[in-house]
Amino acid sequence: MKTSRWVLLSWVVLIVLLIVVELAEITHLFTLPVESALGDPLVFVLALVFTTVVALVGAIFIGIYISARILSPSGFTPFEEEMLRMRTDLRDVKAAVEEMRQATAEMSDPPAKGGP
């Protein structure tokens, strides 16, 4: 399954945006003082809920990605291998039946009698 360019581009943009936000956080570009968070508990609770929801969504996506990579088949499944073996066996049986059919047809044909 090949990913489209739009999906790849959107992931690259998202990752770059997250890196920019992280760098802005590290450099204290938009950091709020602790007093404002403690002064308004509702904002603090909403920030915790938002962070938790974003972390859960990220964890779900990472889990889906890892499980898809682990469970993706690298070859034929055992069922498919068995079907291929059965196909080979069936082809051998058909060849053997055709040989037997030709042998019985040759045996049952009466010998040609000489002409006048």
ABEGO torsion letter per residue (X at the ends): XBBBAAAAAAAAAAAAAAAAAAAAAAAGAABBBAAAAAABAAAAAAAAAAAAAAAAAAAAAAAAAAAAAAABBABBBAAAAAAAAAAAAAAAAAAAAAAAAAAAAAAABBBBBBBX
